């Protein structure tokens, strides 16, 4: 006879008891030992077992070991913290290695209220869009609704996604890029695709967008997809068109769940915005913002919050983000440097005047001029590299390089471009002048040192962003001479993404050594992809970026959620003597700042760059005056200036309208917070975790050591068995723990999933359930003591309740859910549960009982336990199942199309502990 076991059933196999988990397929069992953790799960085929797999019961053993009040309270805390399959509507809460902010739960609630979640999350830079998307993913995985997924992102963000999913959400993924795909596909069967073999992937958009890969991916793509930097998938650029073709193909499947992330959804371009919205639903491509039905439907799929929205409202996030102080730092050029810049400019204008009237020839001359002047303004080293670079096939790449566009070739982001001017004696003379300046005093570098000195004295750790590789190396060498006691490194495009990440990580504090201040010199290869807030708290724009959003991206590496400093400084350096700096400030950056102050966001440059180029050239020529000013008028470059200003005005107005239309006010803090607080009360809040660790470490004779805002856990001094378990999770020596985010560099936030919490909790529960395991801990399951907490004899029963959670959706799923509960009973009546019952258990014993009296009280409680299990305790777990079903229904209620959840309690519940409390006068 074949027995069928459902998730939550107890079985006996291989000489021990197990709890059944959701099965990977029919006829196969997934089992977790009753006294072990999720990591001890086994998969077996009952037909292949030597002894039959049978149903089992979990009874309190007659010889259960006795314990004292302090250890009983510790066991109750450990039981709650070991559970990983939460019964409440936030099932993912048990798996998170961080404490999400309340506002970050809004997209999750929106997703749960949709039959097929499709969201566009457009929160500002640094608010936590990765966290918001990860919460949705983790929750749907824990509900059994997502088995496979892909994250699509630009190549420089792949490693960040891999790291975030692993460290914050406990999800292991495979990176699929041009550098890894061939290795991953090697040895796969012909009929198996890479995405069949690896169901959890982070995929480079630039790798997968190619037509031959795009079609294969569309066939094998999982039904849950996250798209980061979604705005980079719409537009006229060839690469953007390929990405849009990929996404629009994926979106055609009405059952595919898609979560798109962008900090700049609109950017003043109505057509691009319409295409982005059409990926959510073709209905939204009409842009019918005046229609009430349109706005009501879109509000279910679109969330957009500015940082100021969270700080100035009831979300209570006034300390979630640092204050930001921006200053400008003008500097003067030396006579030699000024003469060099003017000589180069005159040379360029000479080339422009001879370029003829053809639009292509003239535009190439403009691009060459702007490219060369960017390098000259950056540093003599960058200018020398550009002047020497005579490659003639790069003309089509000049424009995106000039305007700091996110190109397909991320490794070339900081290379000095070629101006493509014809080699002649005048150009060779400029090369000679640049060579002479490279070895002379640099007024710009001196100005940087002057700007950094007061910051360093205040204890700041700055990041200095340069545009070009040669400049970054020049600045790094100069700063090492100026600040010899500081750690100073450079991260540029010559390093691979892994090497960049390692170099930044190596600048962090070394365990046991005094922390040293640091300065990081970086090019824009680091303006996205690696978060720097743990090690750095200031940003210096050594070179002005010509793309306003690039400034925002640079600052967003440091000024973001999780920044421990209360104040972040940013400094923008420029020279009023420089024609190129003045042109960029007037034409681009000042205008962008006006829009930012008006709308609260940074708007990128208009896609059509011709007017921008004309306006920059006109500004430089008019600053030079004389015949150069006349040349600007002759070439009608003032038309470009007027067109540019008109486009900025349009972008500003469109952004204002967008913000007014889509401000996310559908959910209030008071709607979200209670649901999360309820989950915390069942699973343990951060304060509960801290209390457990303090008690456990003290009980093991190794109290935590307070250090300012941190705690040190000296795990090397623990019992050898515990020490070995912790070393397997890479915890050795003295572990630095932070109690709240943002966690300082070199520390880890103490959560229920932290290896120290998980290991100690699992060890305590295992020691109580299996007397032969860690016998030295002395954690028993029964006890009796007098206490001032009760007026009548009260039995406290520590339960582990298992539920069968059925999700009725497109595909019905049966899941295991678990909950730890404390129930206080007087006679046959339940008098307290939850926190009130926990307070009874936590009240210290008033005295010791004589051993004979203690045994008599415990034996009597054991005799009465079967009746309690059949009566009030079974009634309690069934009522809890009804409450949980209502919680699930409340969170999923909205559009009326969401799936339904039923909750069935497995009875009788597991009795983990039985404790008798008597009035203290007994």
GIVENNOR-V197214 format. One record per helix or strand of 2 or more residues. SS is the DSSP state (H for helix, E for strand). FROM is the first residue (numbers start at 1). TO is the last residue. Records with the same first field share a line. If there is no record, write none. Layout:
SS=FROM-TO, FROM-TO
This chain:
E=10-13, 16-21, 29-33, 42-44, 54-55, 118-121, 149-153, 174-176, 200-204, 224-227, 257-261, 302-303, 323-330, 462-465, 487-491, 518-522, 538-541, 567-574, 705-707, 710-714, 734-738, 748-749, 782-787, 794-808, 813-826, 829-833, 900-919
H=38-40, 46-48, 69-82, 91-95, 102-112, 129-142, 155-169, 181-185, 194-197, 205-208, 211-220, 230-233, 238-251, 270-280, 282-286, 292-299, 307-311, 335-353, 359-378, 380-388, 395-402, 410-412, 425-438, 443-457, 469-482, 497-506, 524-526, 548-556, 579-599, 610-624, 626-634, 637-662, 669-683, 686-699, 715-717, 720-728, 755-769, 775-777, 834-842, 851-892
